[in-house]
Amino acid sequence: MFTSHDPYYGITIAARGDTIEDIRQDDRFEVINETEIDGRRAVVGLFLGGSCTVAVDIEPGVLDFEILYSEGSPEFTTVDAACDQATKVATTLAPYFPDHL
């Protein structure tokens, strides 16, 4: 996992044992979009009202890309901006995804 602690920008990349279906059913997660990244299922959504998460299906769980946002951020003041960036990061790293977690 990599976490940035910049006060205006945060990104967390983590492997999780949850499945896409688990994430869809999580009350803390609001699905905004369902898509594919490098041929893998992915869900994009709002997590706990302060970050956007892109969860990419990689058996047996997901690889999460989470971008924090806030009004004080010079770049990511809205969920849309955070989700766009999280999706770009996931797409950029997609060629390096493992076959299995």
C-alpha positions as CSV (number, residue, x, y, z in Angstrom):
1,M,0.0,0.0,0.0
2,F,1.2,3.5,-0.8
3,T,-0.3,6.5,1.1
4,S,0.4,10.1,0.4
5,H,0.0,12.4,3.4
6,D,0.1,15.7,1.5
7,P,-2.5,17.9,3.3
8,Y,-4.2,18.7,0.0
9,Y,-3.9,15.4,-1.8
10,G,-4.0,11.8,-0.8
11,I,-3.9,8.6,-2.7
12,T,-4.0,5.1,-1.3
13,I,-3.4,2.0,-3.4
14,A,-4.3,-1.2,-1.6
15,A,-5.1,-4.9,-2.3
16,R,-8.3,-6.0,-0.5
17,G,-9.9,-9.3,0.0
18,D,-13.4,-7.8,-0.8
19,T,-15.0,-8.7,-4.1
20,I,-16.8,-6.2,-6.4
21,E,-20.1,-7.6,-5.1
22,D,-19.0,-6.9,-1.5
23,I,-18.1,-3.4,-2.3
24,R,-21.5,-2.8,-4.1
25,Q,-23.3,-3.9,-1.0
26,D,-21.2,-1.9,1.5
27,D,-23.3,0.9,2.9
28,R,-20.2,3.1,3.2
29,F,-19.7,3.0,-0.6
30,E,-22.0,4.8,-3.2
31,V,-21.5,3.4,-6.7
32,I,-21.1,6.2,-9.3
33,N,-20.1,4.2,-12.3
34,E,-19.3,0.7,-13.4
35,T,-16.7,0.3,-16.0
36,E,-13.8,-1.9,-17.3
37,I,-10.1,-1.1,-16.9
38,D,-7.8,-3.2,-19.0
39,G,-10.6,-5.8,-19.5
40,R,-11.3,-6.1,-15.8
41,R,-14.5,-5.1,-14.1
42,A,-14.3,-2.0,-12.0
43,V,-16.6,0.1,-9.8
44,V,-16.1,3.8,-9.2
45,G,-17.7,5.4,-6.2
46,L,-17.8,7.7,-3.3
47,F,-16.4,6.2,0.0
48,L,-17.6,7.8,3.3
49,G,-18.2,11.1,1.7
50,G,-14.5,12.1,1.5
51,S,-12.8,10.1,-1.2
52,C,-13.4,8.4,-4.5
53,T,-12.4,4.8,-4.9
54,V,-11.9,2.8,-8.1
55,A,-12.0,-0.9,-7.2
56,V,-10.6,-3.2,-9.9
57,D,-11.5,-6.9,-9.9
58,I,-8.4,-9.0,-9.5
59,E,-9.0,-12.5,-8.1
60,P,-9.5,-13.2,-5.3
61,G,-10.3,-9.6,-4.4
62,V,-9.8,-6.1,-5.7
63,L,-7.1,-3.5,-6.2
64,D,-8.3,-0.2,-4.8
65,F,-7.3,3.3,-5.9
66,E,-8.6,5.9,-3.5
67,I,-8.2,9.7,-4.0
68,L,-9.1,12.0,-1.2
69,Y,-10.7,15.4,-2.0
70,S,-11.6,18.5,-0.1
71,E,-12.5,22.2,-0.7
72,G,-9.0,23.2,0.4
73,S,-7.3,21.1,-2.3
74,P,-5.8,23.0,-5.2
75,E,-6.8,20.2,-7.6
76,F,-9.4,17.8,-6.2
77,T,-12.2,19.8,-4.7
78,T,-15.1,17.6,-5.9
79,V,-15.8,13.9,-6.1
80,D,-15.8,14.1,-9.9
81,A,-12.2,15.5,-9.9
82,A,-11.1,12.8,-7.5
83,C,-12.8,10.0,-9.5
84,D,-11.3,11.2,-12.7
85,Q,-7.8,11.1,-11.2
86,A,-8.4,7.8,-9.5
87,T,-9.5,6.3,-12.8
88,K,-6.5,7.8,-14.6
89,V,-4.1,6.3,-12.0
90,A,-5.8,2.9,-12.3
91,T,-5.7,3.0,-16.1
92,T,-2.1,4.0,-16.2
93,L,-1.1,1.2,-13.9
94,A,-3.3,-1.4,-15.5
95,P,-0.5,-2.9,-17.7
96,Y,1.3,-3.8,-14.4
97,F,-1.7,-5.5,-12.7
98,P,-0.9,-9.0,-11.4
99,D,-3.0,-12.0,-12.6
100,H,-3.9,-12.7,-9.0
101,L,-3.7,-10.9,-5.7
